[in-house]
Amino acid sequence: MEHVSDLSAAREAAAPEAEDADARDVVEAAGHFRIYLGAAAGVGKTYAMLSEGHRRKGRGTDVVVGFVECHGRQLTEDMIDGLEVVPRKKIEYRGSHLEEMDLDAVLSRRPELALIDELAHTNVPGSGRNAKRWQDVMEILAAGIDVITTVNIQHLESIADEVEHMTGAPVRERVPDWVVRKADQIELVDSSPEQLRRRMLHGNIYPKERASRALNSFFRTDNLIALRELALRFLADETDEELLEHLRRHESNVVWETCERIMVAVTTVPGTDGLLRRAARMAARLKGELDVVHVAASDATSPGDRQTVEKLRQLTADIGARWHEVQDDNPARAIANFARRHQITQIVIGSSQRSRWQQLLGGGSNVTRVIKEAGALDVDVHVIALRKASRAAPSGSWGQSSAERPGLVEVSMAEESSSPPEAGSVGN
């Protein structure tokens, strides 16, 4: 019995270690490229970066400070204590003595992790082979060295022009979006506009002699609110893409409604362009992205159909949506599969163009099938009446088609037709 007891005790002692090993298997290691993103100067990005450096050093990581700009902030300067600092390169430029990060010195030192502030910084001409600090960072990453860096939202290339328009302040230093999106981890360092303005007033961001001017220009409350929203939206978009990729890898059959994702199924049926515009308005109101899906049957389409599809593709580009073409003889199934793979929360389709008699003979309409398939996924379906041109246009003001008259919709749910329904048409 003593032997059994000892064995049980050994198993109990080993259990926590085994659990720790299992946990390490499912938790990803710290990313080799991390960015601390902020809405504006003073939110605490550099402080957070240095705090992470101390934490990693405490765990045995070889950490160096490649470049940190304190801007006279005592708390930031105090955080550098205890970390190895790579000596800066000194340059004389236009009569001034300036300092830059010494890229070659960082590469020669070859630490495990380099802390490098201000990703958008423009290097002093003559200080090295790269014009921008983000190019230095790319070299350091390529050498196998982990990097933690900082950047403000206004420096992203896709956002800089909008920030200039809102604030009236030029954004001269910019980072390509692909550089930021390359990061394994983007962490938002957030602060309320009121807190930022208080910090500015107390001289914790810029020297007090500059505070008054900053508070009445770039650091106005409305500017800070807008910048904060831009940062939050950018990170939300990045997080959404990360979630979708994770769910695709794990083939999730459950739709996660973390945000609204809209898809519209289009066909070559007249009036589909109006359906597409309607879906775009719905997506805009819901602040969701729009995917446009055309399900084509395997048999060849007519030249007229191909021309219509091309027009729809162009309209998709014009409204800023994403175009997808799927080959499948079962439109309802194809739409449901797309919705599941892309975590769609709402589907927009056109009303059926078949008569009741045709639906009975054909086993129901594709609209009904889509609703059934989507119901199994808990996805909402919006059935929109198609606006189409009238067969006979009388003279006078009534000569306009219903598509040209806002608010007038012609719906023929029970009309008889001698022509067969379009193969693969979702609207049928």
Secondary structure as the mmCIF struct_conf table of DSSP 4:
data_model
#
loop_
_struct_conf.conf_type_id
_struct_conf.id
_struct_conf.beg_label_comp_id
_struct_conf.beg_label_asym_id
_struct_conf.beg_label_seq_id
_struct_conf.end_label_comp_id
_struct_conf.end_label_asym_id
_struct_conf.end_label_seq_id
HELX_RH_AL_P HELX_RH_AL_P1 GLU A 2 VAL A 26
BEND BEND1 VAL A 27 VAL A 27
HELX_LH_PP_P HELX_LH_PP_P1 GLU A 28 GLY A 31
BEND BEND2 HIS A 32 HIS A 32
STRN STRN1 PHE A 33 GLY A 38
BEND BEND3 ALA A 39 ALA A 40
TURN_TY1_P TURN_TY1_P1 ALA A 41 GLY A 42
BEND BEND4 VAL A 43 GLY A 44
HELX_RH_AL_P HELX_RH_AL_P2 LYS A 45 GLY A 58
TURN_TY1_P TURN_TY1_P2 ARG A 59 GLY A 60
STRN STRN2 VAL A 63 PHE A 67
TURN_TY1_P TURN_TY1_P3 HIS A 71 GLY A 72
HELX_RH_AL_P HELX_RH_AL_P3 GLN A 74 ILE A 80
TURN_TY1_P TURN_TY1_P4 ASP A 81 GLY A 82
BEND BEND5 LEU A 83 LEU A 83
STRN STRN3 GLU A 84 VAL A 85
HELX_LH_PP_P HELX_LH_PP_P2 VAL A 86 ARG A 88
STRN STRN4 LYS A 89 TYR A 93
TURN_TY1_P TURN_TY1_P5 ARG A 94 GLY A 95
STRN STRN5 SER A 96 GLU A 100
HELX_RH_AL_P HELX_RH_AL_P4 LEU A 103 ARG A 109
BEND BEND6 GLU A 112 GLU A 112
STRN STRN6 LEU A 113 ILE A 116
TURN_TY1_P TURN_TY1_P6 LEU A 119 ALA A 120
HELX_LH_PP_P HELX_LH_PP_P3 HIS A 121 HIS A 121
STRN STRN7 THR A 122 THR A 122
HELX_LH_PP_P HELX_LH_PP_P4 ASN A 123 VAL A 124
TURN_TY1_P TURN_TY1_P7 PRO A 125 GLY A 126
BEND BEND7 SER A 127 ARG A 129
BEND BEND8 ALA A 131 ALA A 131
STRN STRN8 LYS A 132 LYS A 132
HELX_RH_AL_P HELX_RH_AL_P5 ARG A 133 ALA A 142
TURN_TY1_P TURN_TY1_P8 ALA A 143 GLY A 144
STRN STRN9 ASP A 146 ASN A 152
HELX_RH_3T_P HELX_RH_3T_P1 ILE A 153 HIS A 155
STRN STRN10 LEU A 156 LEU A 156
HELX_RH_AL_P HELX_RH_AL_P6 GLU A 157 THR A 167
STRN STRN11 VAL A 175 VAL A 175
HELX_RH_AL_P HELX_RH_AL_P7 ASP A 177 ARG A 181
TURN_TY1_P TURN_TY1_P9 LYS A 182 LYS A 182
BEND BEND9 ASP A 184 ASP A 184
STRN STRN12 GLN A 185 VAL A 189
HELX_RH_AL_P HELX_RH_AL_P8 PRO A 193 LEU A 201
TURN_TY1_P TURN_TY1_P10 HIS A 202 GLY A 203
BEND BEND10 ASN A 204 TYR A 206
HELX_RH_AL_P HELX_RH_AL_P9 LYS A 208 LEU A 215
TURN_TY1_P TURN_TY1_P11 ASN A 216 PHE A 219
HELX_RH_AL_P HELX_RH_AL_P10 THR A 221 ARG A 249
TURN_TY1_P TURN_TY1_P12 HIS A 250 GLU A 251
BEND BEND11 VAL A 254 VAL A 254
BEND BEND12 THR A 258 CYS A 259
STRN STRN13 ARG A 261 VAL A 266
BEND BEND13 THR A 268 VAL A 269
TURN_TY1_P TURN_TY1_P13 PRO A 270 GLY A 271
HELX_RH_AL_P HELX_RH_AL_P11 THR A 272 LEU A 286
TURN_TY1_P TURN_TY1_P14 LYS A 287 LYS A 287
STRN STRN14 GLU A 289 ALA A 296
BEND BEND14 SER A 298 ASP A 299
HELX_LH_PP_P HELX_LH_PP_P5 ALA A 300 SER A 302
HELX_RH_AL_P HELX_RH_AL_P12 PRO A 303 ASP A 318
TURN_TY1_P TURN_TY1_P15 ILE A 319 GLY A 320
STRN STRN15 ARG A 322 GLN A 327
BEND BEND15 ASP A 329 ASP A 329
HELX_RH_AL_P HELX_RH_AL_P13 PRO A 331 ARG A 341
TURN_TY1_P TURN_TY1_P16 HIS A 342 GLN A 343
BEND BEND16 THR A 345 THR A 345
STRN STRN16 GLN A 346 GLY A 350
HELX_LH_PP_P HELX_LH_PP_P6 SER A 351 SER A 352
BEND BEND17 ARG A 354 ARG A 354
HELX_RH_AL_P HELX_RH_AL_P14 ARG A 356 LEU A 361
TURN_TY1_P TURN_TY1_P17 GLY A 362 GLY A 363
BEND BEND18 GLY A 364 GLY A 364
HELX_RH_AL_P HELX_RH_AL_P15 ASN A 366 ALA A 376
TURN_TY1_P TURN_TY1_P18 LEU A 377 ASP A 378
STRN STRN17 ASP A 380 ILE A 384
HELX_LH_PP_P HELX_LH_PP_P7 ALA A 385 ARG A 387
BEND BEND19 ARG A 391 ALA A 392
BEND BEND20 SER A 395 SER A 395
HELX_RH_3T_P HELX_RH_3T_P2 GLY A 396 GLY A 399
BEND BEND21 GLN A 400 GLN A 400
TURN_TY1_P TURN_TY1_P19 SER A 402 GLU A 404
BEND BEND22 ARG A 405 ARG A 405
TURN_TY1_P TURN_TY1_P20 PRO A 406 GLY A 407
BEND BEND23 MET A 413 ALA A 414
BEND BEND24 SER A 418 SER A 419
HELX_LH_PP_P HELX_LH_PP_P8 PRO A 420 GLU A 422
TURN_TY1_P TURN_TY1_P21 ALA A 423 GLY A 424
TURN_TY1_P TURN_TY1_P22 VAL A 426 GLY A 427
#
